[in-house]
Amino acid sequence: MKNEKFKGFILTVIIIFIVSSIIANNSQLTGNDIVKLGTLETISGKLFEDDEEWFIKADNGVIQLHFGPQEFLESKEVVLEGKKDFSLTGFLFESDMAVVNFVFNDELIELRTEKGEPLWKDSEFSNNRNKTYLVDSKKCIGCQLCVNVCPVKAITMKNGRAVIDADKCINCGICENGDGQNYKGCPVKAISKNY
């Protein structure tokens, strides 16, 4: 009986680990995966920017927001400002949110469908930017390993954290997954593909 409970416990831990790994890398998920694994929620709080990433301080903690390409926001005449009360709807994955829509200057700004698919996907804004990699500044430890292996020098350090230049990034994935030789990828899983 104890042996069966232990096996059940181990299986549960393995399943939780696998699901957590998928959620931690949600930037590589399709719209269908976003819907299956994320929870569509509306949250409100104070908007703020940190290392060129946007966050919201809500009742349930600090959540990193993934809006989409800057050019797409600019085409809708959206200029985000920190320290403002903000309300938005999106798919929540622990402390990350793929933003679906929000109200800006009394206008509903839609970024994704309710099925999680980005609206910029087939538009003029579907360029290399939405295929690049991002660094989670909360996870980055500033080791600079990714800086040294990037073949196009798209990664630099800013305030002790790695930052990827979307205009230079060629989507090779070495920063996240390694080079198949000495570098095994980001040691703290701070790098993931943008969606």
Backbone as CSV, one residue per row, in Angstrom:
resi,resn,N_x,N_y,N_z,CA_x,CA_y,CA_z,C_x,C_y,C_z
1,MET,0.829,-1.203,0.000,0.000,0.000,0.000,0.868,1.260,0.000
2,LYS,1.907,1.285,0.875,2.799,2.440,0.927,3.531,2.618,-0.392
3,ASN,3.928,1.496,-0.996,4.649,1.535,-2.257,3.781,2.133,-3.364
4,GLU,2.494,1.805,-3.409,1.583,2.353,-4.414,1.368,3.852,-4.199
5,LYS,1.248,4.270,-2.939,1.091,5.699,-2.647,2.335,6.472,-3.076
6,PHE,3.514,5.869,-2.827,4.762,6.517,-3.210,4.843,6.641,-4.732
7,LYS,4.493,5.586,-5.461,4.498,5.624,-6.926,3.523,6.694,-7.434
8,GLY,2.348,6.773,-6.814,1.364,7.790,-7.184,1.895,9.190,-6.938
9,PHE,2.585,9.352,-5.810,3.177,10.647,-5.477,4.233,11.035,-6.511
10,ILE,5.108,10.106,-6.851,6.170,10.366,-7.833,5.562,10.722,-9.183
11,LEU,4.534,9.984,-9.607,3.873,10.264,-10.880,3.259,11.667,-10.878
12,THR,2.635,12.039,-9.770,2.046,13.373,-9.635,3.123,14.454,-9.747
13,VAL,4.250,14.241,-9.084,5.354,15.204,-9.135,5.875,15.345,-10.558
14,ILE,6.005,14.228,-11.275,6.493,14.268,-12.657,5.515,15.041,-13.545
15,ILE,4.230,14.778,-13.394,3.214,15.484,-14.193,3.248,16.975,-13.895
16,ILE,3.339,17.340,-12.627,3.410,18.756,-12.249,4.650,19.404,-12.852
17,PHE,5.783,18.686,-12.831,7.020,19.215,-13.402,6.868,19.460,-14.900
18,ILE,6.288,18.500,-15.613,6.111,18.640,-17.063,5.204,19.821,-17.386
19,VAL,4.066,19.913,-16.702,3.132,21.022,-16.947,3.784,22.355,-16.593
20,SER,4.533,22.398,-15.479,5.214,23.640,-15.092,6.228,24.057,-16.140
21,SER,6.949,23.082,-16.716,7.929,23.387,-17.762,7.245,23.974,-18.981
22,ILE,6.110,23.412,-19.366,5.366,23.925,-20.521,4.907,25.348,-20.249
23,ILE,4.367,25.585,-19.071,3.873,26.924,-18.738,5.022,27.918,-18.661
24,ALA,6.156,27.490,-18.109,7.310,28.392,-18.011,7.782,28.832,-19.382
25,ASN,7.569,28.002,-20.390,7.971,28.335,-21.758,6.770,28.689,-22.610
26,ASN,5.753,29.337,-22.012,4.509,29.586,-22.737,4.686,30.468,-23.953
27,SER,5.847,31.103,-24.068,6.044,31.957,-25.229,6.097,31.152,-26.518
28,GLN,6.264,29.839,-26.445,6.320,29.014,-27.643,4.990,28.341,-27.929
29,LEU,3.978,28.658,-27.155,2.691,28.001,-27.313,1.890,28.585,-28.462
30,THR,1.066,27.739,-29.056,0.136,28.202,-30.080,-1.092,28.778,-29.402
31,GLY,-1.981,29.366,-30.188,-3.231,29.892,-29.634,-4.019,28.810,-28.927
32,ASN,-4.076,27.599,-29.508,-4.805,26.494,-28.876,-4.198,26.142,-27.527
33,ASP,-2.850,26.124,-27.446,-2.187,25.808,-26.186,-2.453,26.883,-25.140
34,ILE,-2.462,28.147,-25.596,-2.736,29.246,-24.665,-4.110,29.064,-24.034
35,VAL,-5.076,28.691,-24.846,-6.437,28.486,-24.344,-6.488,27.281,-23.404
36,LYS,-5.800,26.196,-23.737,-5.839,24.977,-22.920,-5.129,25.162,-21.586
37,LEU,-3.967,25.836,-21.603,-3.146,25.914,-20.397,-3.335,27.201,-19.606
38,GLY,-3.744,28.267,-20.274,-3.938,29.531,-19.576,-5.380,29.700,-19.151
39,THR,-5.596,30.651,-18.280,-6.932,30.976,-17.802,-7.272,32.379,-18.276
40,LEU,-8.370,32.524,-19.003,-8.785,33.839,-19.476,-9.313,34.630,-18.284
41,GLU,-8.643,35.737,-17.990,-9.012,36.542,-16.826,-8.933,38.016,-17.158
42,THR,-9.663,38.809,-16.386,-9.563,40.261,-16.450,-8.946,40.710,-15.131
43,ILE,-7.875,41.498,-15.229,-7.211,41.985,-14.022,-7.043,43.494,-14.105
44,SER,-6.886,44.115,-12.947,-6.669,45.555,-12.858,-5.545,45.815,-11.882
45,GLY,-4.860,46.929,-12.090,-3.782,47.304,-11.188,-2.972,48.442,-11.764
46,LYS,-1.797,48.657,-11.190,-0.894,49.718,-11.641,0.078,49.157,-12.666
47,LEU,0.135,49.804,-13.818,1.034,49.417,-14.894,2.418,49.989,-14.617
48,PHE,3.480,49.191,-14.841,4.835,49.727,-14.734,5.772,48.983,-15.668
49,GLU,6.867,49.664,-16.001,7.857,49.115,-16.921,9.149,48.865,-16.169
50,ASP,9.812,47.763,-16.486,11.091,47.433,-15.887,11.943,46.751,-16.957
51,ASP,13.071,47.331,-17.284,13.974,46.783,-18.311,13.247,46.505,-19.621
52,GLU,12.460,47.458,-20.072,11.730,47.395,-21.339,10.676,46.281,-21.378
53,GLU,10.302,45.770,-20.243,9.215,44.787,-20.123,8.102,45.442,-19.318
54,TRP,6.839,45.109,-19.647,5.696,45.693,-18.954,5.125,44.719,-17.936
55,PHE,4.734,45.269,-16.782,4.176,44.494,-15.686,2.948,45.224,-15.147
56,ILE,2.129,44.499,-14.415,1.016,45.114,-13.710,1.034,44.592,-12.278
57,LYS,0.884,45.509,-11.344,0.802,45.135,-9.937,-0.675,45.018,-9.614
58,ALA,-1.141,43.775,-9.531,-2.561,43.499,-9.306,-2.750,42.898,-7.917
59,ASP,-4.004,42.624,-7.571,-4.303,42.039,-6.264,-3.616,40.697,-6.058
60,ASN,-3.455,39.929,-7.145,-2.848,38.605,-7.011,-1.345,38.612,-7.290
61,GLY,-0.690,39.778,-7.210,0.757,39.875,-7.358,1.177,40.634,-8.597
62,VAL,2.465,40.570,-8.896,3.026,41.240,-10.065,2.999,40.265,-11.237
63,ILE,2.461,40.721,-12.360,2.296,39.868,-13.535,2.993,40.525,-14.722
64,GLN,3.849,39.752,-15.420,4.496,40.258,-16.624,3.505,40.169,-17.774
65,LEU,3.419,41.255,-18.543,2.448,41.346,-19.631,3.137,41.183,-20.978
66,HIS,2.515,40.421,-21.865,3.022,40.216,-23.216,1.986,40.794,-24.174
67,PHE,2.258,42.020,-24.637,1.320,42.726,-25.501,1.440,42.299,-26.957
68,GLY,2.643,42.220,-27.475,2.874,41.955,-28.887,3.906,42.932,-29.407
69,PRO,4.164,42.951,-30.719,5.174,43.847,-31.278,4.859,45.313,-31.024
70,GLN,5.890,46.078,-30.695,5.740,47.504,-30.437,5.120,48.225,-31.634
71,GLU,5.514,47.809,-32.836,4.980,48.448,-34.042,3.465,48.258,-34.143
72,PHE,2.984,47.110,-33.695,1.549,46.838,-33.740,0.812,47.765,-32.782
73,LEU,1.367,47.961,-31.587,0.764,48.903,-30.630,0.794,50.325,-31.190
74,GLU,1.915,50.702,-31.777,2.030,52.054,-32.338,1.035,52.276,-33.474
75,SER,0.752,51.229,-34.261,-0.213,51.374,-35.355,-1.607,51.667,-34.826
76,LYS,-1.854,51.271,-33.578,-3.140,51.537,-32.944,-3.070,52.783,-32.064
77,GLU,-1.944,53.528,-32.201,-1.702,54.761,-31.460,-1.731,54.556,-29.953
78,VAL,-1.175,53.422,-29.524,-1.083,53.108,-28.102,0.322,53.410,-27.623
79,VAL,0.421,54.285,-26.625,1.681,54.572,-25.965,1.462,54.282,-24.480
80,LEU,2.026,53.199,-24.024,1.824,52.788,-22.637,2.594,53.698,-21.693
81,GLU,2.001,53.961,-20.539,2.622,54.797,-19.526,2.551,54.087,-18.183
82,GLY,3.654,54.130,-17.459,3.700,53.517,-16.140,2.947,54.319,-15.104
83,LYS,2.721,53.687,-13.974,2.054,54.290,-12.811,0.601,54.655,-13.075
84,LYS,0.008,54.082,-14.078,-1.396,54.346,-14.401,-2.243,53.147,-13.992
85,ASP,-3.483,53.430,-13.561,-4.422,52.339,-13.334,-4.762,51.732,-14.681
86,PHE,-4.789,50.414,-14.730,-4.923,49.722,-16.004,-5.768,48.479,-15.797
87,SER,-6.615,48.169,-16.757,-7.438,46.968,-16.716,-7.291,46.272,-18.059
88,LEU,-7.105,44.967,-18.034,-6.923,44.221,-19.267,-7.412,42.794,-19.106
89,THR,-7.617,42.150,-20.253,-8.050,40.757,-20.289,-6.990,39.969,-21.031
90,GLY,-6.697,38.773,-20.544,-5.704,37.940,-21.204,-5.661,36.551,-20.619
91,PHE,-4.782,35.732,-21.177,-4.596,34.370,-20.693,-3.463,34.369,-19.682
92,LEU,-3.800,34.001,-18.448,-2.858,34.049,-17.337,-2.184,32.700,-17.147
93,PHE,-0.841,32.729,-17.069,-0.011,31.566,-16.777,0.837,31.942,-15.572
94,GLU,0.481,31.529,-14.401,1.210,31.869,-13.181,1.443,33.374,-13.100
95,SER,2.661,33.862,-13.422,2.932,35.300,-13.304,3.169,35.962,-14.670
96,ASP,2.645,35.360,-15.732,2.719,35.922,-17.078,1.324,35.983,-17.672
97,MET,1.081,36.997,-18.522,-0.208,37.097,-19.187,-0.029,37.453,-20.643
98,ALA,-0.628,36.649,-21.531,-0.719,36.974,-22.958,-1.967,37.846,-23.104
99,VAL,-1.759,39.140,-23.345,-2.858,40.108,-23.342,-3.743,39.912,-24.568
100,VAL,-5.050,39.824,-24.327,-6.043,39.706,-25.396,-6.558,41.085,-25.779
101,ASN,-6.966,41.880,-24.787,-7.452,43.230,-25.077,-7.397,44.105,-23.837
102,PHE,-7.528,45.408,-24.077,-7.582,46.390,-22.993,-8.198,47.660,-23.552
103,VAL,-8.624,48.539,-22.664,-9.204,49.817,-23.083,-8.123,50.885,-22.954
104,PHE,-7.967,51.657,-24.036,-6.981,52.731,-24.058,-7.643,53.952,-24.685
105,ASN,-7.660,55.054,-23.957,-8.336,56.281,-24.419,-9.766,55.991,-24.875
106,ASP,-10.483,55.256,-24.059,-11.892,54.905,-24.303,-12.117,54.050,-25.556
107,GLU,-11.074,53.402,-26.038,-11.200,52.531,-27.211,-10.703,51.130,-26.843
108,LEU,-11.448,50.105,-27.276,-11.035,48.728,-27.034,-9.914,48.370,-28.005
109,ILE,-8.756,48.025,-27.463,-7.603,47.620,-28.273,-7.503,46.103,-28.199
110,GLU,-7.627,45.442,-29.343,-7.571,43.982,-29.388,-6.225,43.544,-29.948
111,LEU,-5.562,42.634,-29.223,-4.250,42.140,-29.623,-4.280,40.681,-30.036
112,ARG,-5.177,39.918,-29.423,-5.316,38.499,-29.729,-6.802,38.162,-29.802
113,THR,-7.091,37.047,-30.460,-8.471,36.575,-30.465,-8.732,35.883,-29.134
114,GLU,-9.976,35.571,-28.871,-10.291,34.855,-27.641,-9.862,33.396,-27.716
115,LYS,-9.315,33.005,-28.866,-8.717,31.677,-29.008,-7.206,31.753,-28.840
116,GLY,-6.695,32.938,-28.490,-5.284,33.108,-28.194,-4.395,33.451,-29.374
117,GLU,-4.934,33.483,-30.580,-4.109,33.757,-31.766,-3.817,35.260,-31.873
118,PRO,-2.550,35.627,-32.118,-2.208,37.050,-32.241,-2.803,37.661,-33.499
119,LEU,-3.346,38.871,-33.374,-3.947,39.558,-34.511,-2.894,40.115,-35.461
120,TRP,-1.670,40.264,-35.000,-0.612,40.766,-35.867,0.018,39.645,-36.696
121,LYS,-0.360,38.408,-36.444,0.259,37.239,-37.071,0.300,37.323,-38.597
122,ASP,-0.801,37.656,-39.231,-0.857,37.711,-40.690,-0.885,39.134,-41.221
123,SER,-0.461,40.078,-40.391,-0.507,41.473,-40.808,0.878,41.941,-41.227
124,GLU,0.965,43.210,-41.564,2.250,43.790,-41.955,3.244,43.796,-40.802
125,PHE,2.769,43.533,-39.576,3.641,43.560,-38.412,4.201,42.185,-38.092
126,SER,3.875,41.194,-38.896,4.380,39.846,-38.691,5.768,39.747,-39.294
127,ASN,6.715,40.294,-38.590,8.095,40.243,-39.057,8.920,39.439,-38.067
128,ASN,10.183,39.544,-38.146,11.058,38.773,-37.264,10.866,39.125,-35.799
129,ARG,10.328,40.317,-35.507,10.180,40.742,-34.115,9.333,39.771,-33.298
130,ASN,8.227,39.281,-33.859,7.392,38.399,-33.048,7.898,36.964,-33.067
131,LYS,9.063,36.751,-33.638,9.657,35.427,-33.643,10.954,35.413,-32.850
132,THR,11.305,36.527,-32.246,12.561,36.626,-31.526,12.418,36.050,-30.123
133,TYR,13.495,36.083,-29.406,13.531,35.575,-28.042,13.536,36.731,-27.060
134,LEU,12.998,36.478,-25.866,12.936,37.485,-24.806,13.630,36.959,-23.563
135,VAL,14.107,37.886,-22.749,14.728,37.544,-21.477,13.795,37.986,-20.357
136,ASP,13.486,37.070,-19.453,12.692,37.404,-18.267,13.649,38.025,-17.264
137,SER,13.550,39.338,-17.083,14.499,40.052,-16.226,14.431,39.606,-14.767
138,LYS,13.304,39.031,-14.360,13.192,38.532,-12.986,14.029,37.263,-12.780
139,LYS,14.151,36.462,-13.833,14.893,35.204,-13.733,16.371,35.358,-14.062
140,CYS,16.709,36.324,-14.927,18.089,36.499,-15.391,19.016,36.770,-14.218
141,ILE,20.153,36.054,-14.190,21.131,36.231,-13.110,22.348,37.029,-13.564
142,GLY,22.334,37.493,-14.807,23.426,38.331,-15.311,24.719,37.589,-15.575
143,CYS,24.651,36.299,-15.880,25.867,35.492,-16.069,26.587,35.812,-17.386
144,GLN,25.901,36.397,-18.350,26.432,36.805,-19.649,26.802,35.642,-20.568
145,LEU,26.435,34.434,-20.237,26.742,33.292,-21.094,26.073,33.445,-22.458
146,CYS,24.825,33.900,-22.479,24.096,34.070,-23.744,24.719,35.159,-24.597
147,VAL,25.276,36.185,-23.948,25.918,37.282,-24.671,27.089,36.743,-25.489
148,ASN,27.836,35.846,-24.869,29.037,35.317,-25.507,28.753,34.346,-26.642
149,VAL,27.607,33.670,-26.634,27.332,32.666,-27.678,26.466,33.188,-28.817
150,CYS,25.861,34.339,-28.672,24.986,34.851,-29.738,25.814,35.110,-30.995
151,PRO,25.484,34.438,-32.103,26.297,34.572,-33.308,26.188,35.923,-34.002
152,VAL,25.154,36.688,-33.698,24.974,37.991,-34.354,25.061,39.153,-33.370
153,LYS,25.523,38.866,-32.161,25.704,39.897,-31.125,24.422,40.685,-30.864
154,ALA,23.287,39.958,-30.818,21.992,40.600,-30.578,21.705,40.763,-29.084
155,ILE,22.554,40.184,-28.230,22.309,40.236,-26.790,23.349,41.118,-26.125
156,THR,22.855,42.067,-25.331,23.732,42.948,-24.557,23.248,42.943,-23.113
157,MET,24.014,43.581,-22.263,23.648,43.677,-20.857,23.131,45.084,-20.567
158,LYS,22.033,45.153,-19.808,21.472,46.433,-19.387,21.047,46.287,-17.936
159,ASN,21.585,47.125,-17.080,21.296,47.069,-15.642,21.538,45.677,-15.069
160,GLY,22.603,45.030,-15.543,22.971,43.723,-15.010,22.141,42.561,-15.528
161,ARG,21.313,42.792,-16.540,20.448,41.747,-17.106,20.625,41.701,-18.620
162,ALA,20.472,40.519,-19.192,20.583,40.353,-20.635,19.359,40.947,-21.321
163,VAL,19.570,41.582,-22.475,18.503,42.163,-23.287,18.766,41.757,-24.736
164,ILE,17.721,41.268,-25.418,17.854,40.826,-26.795,17.293,41.893,-27.731
165,ASP,18.106,42.302,-28.705,17.694,43.283,-29.712,16.900,42.543,-30.789
166,ALA,15.600,42.777,-30.844,14.714,42.068,-31.778,15.074,42.334,-33.229
167,ASP,15.666,43.490,-33.516,16.031,43.810,-34.893,17.248,43.020,-35.362
168,LYS,18.088,42.584,-34.431,19.281,41.816,-34.786,19.052,40.305,-34.676
169,CYS,18.120,39.903,-33.825,17.893,38.477,-33.557,17.518,37.741,-34.845
170,ILE,18.157,36.586,-35.072,17.874,35.781,-36.266,17.087,34.515,-35.928
171,ASN,16.604,34.423,-34.683,15.719,33.324,-34.285,16.426,31.964,-34.299
172,CYS,17.722,31.950,-34.008,18.462,30.685,-34.044,18.202,29.831,-32.801
173,GLY,17.866,30.454,-31.677,17.542,29.725,-30.464,18.719,29.290,-29.624
174,ILE,19.928,29.656,-30.024,21.109,29.241,-29.261,21.052,29.777,-27.835
175,CYS,20.580,31.004,-27.659,20.524,31.608,-26.321,19.661,30.793,-25.371
176,GLU,18.573,30.231,-25.879,17.659,29.449,-25.037,18.081,27.986,-24.935
177,ASN,18.446,27.388,-26.068,18.630,25.936,-26.131,20.067,25.447,-26.176
178,GLY,21.025,26.349,-26.349,22.425,25.950,-26.395,22.939,25.813,-27.808
179,ASP,24.258,25.577,-27.903,24.901,25.484,-29.211,25.265,24.051,-29.591
180,GLY,24.844,23.071,-28.789,25.153,21.673,-29.081,26.575,21.289,-28.700
181,GLN,27.302,22.213,-28.101,28.683,21.930,-27.707,28.845,22.234,-26.223
182,ASN,29.498,23.347,-25.913,29.777,23.690,-24.519,28.613,24.377,-23.809
183,TYR,27.875,25.216,-24.528,26.786,25.982,-23.925,25.479,25.200,-24.024
184,LYS,24.880,24.925,-22.891,23.666,24.100,-22.824,22.379,24.911,-22.806
185,GLY,22.479,26.226,-22.978,21.301,27.084,-22.903,21.284,27.845,-21.600
186,CYS,20.361,28.765,-21.477,20.279,29.594,-20.274,20.177,28.715,-19.031
187,PRO,21.100,28.876,-18.093,21.111,27.991,-16.920,19.918,28.171,-15.982
188,VAL,19.217,29.307,-16.090,18.073,29.548,-15.203,16.758,29.651,-15.984
189,LYS,16.787,29.262,-17.269,15.590,29.267,-18.119,14.930,30.645,-18.177
190,ALA,15.764,31.704,-18.256,15.243,33.067,-18.316,14.928,33.510,-19.736
191,ILE,15.347,32.712,-20.732,15.127,33.080,-22.121,14.068,32.183,-22.743
192,SER,13.130,32.787,-23.446,12.084,32.013,-24.135,11.675,32.742,-25.403
193,LYS,11.006,32.032,-26.274,10.597,32.603,-27.567,9.405,33.530,-27.373
194,ASN,9.472,34.673,-28.016,8.374,35.632,-27.954,7.184,35.104,-28.752
195,TYR,5.976,35.478,-28.347,4.774,35.054,-29.072,3.900,36.221,-29.402
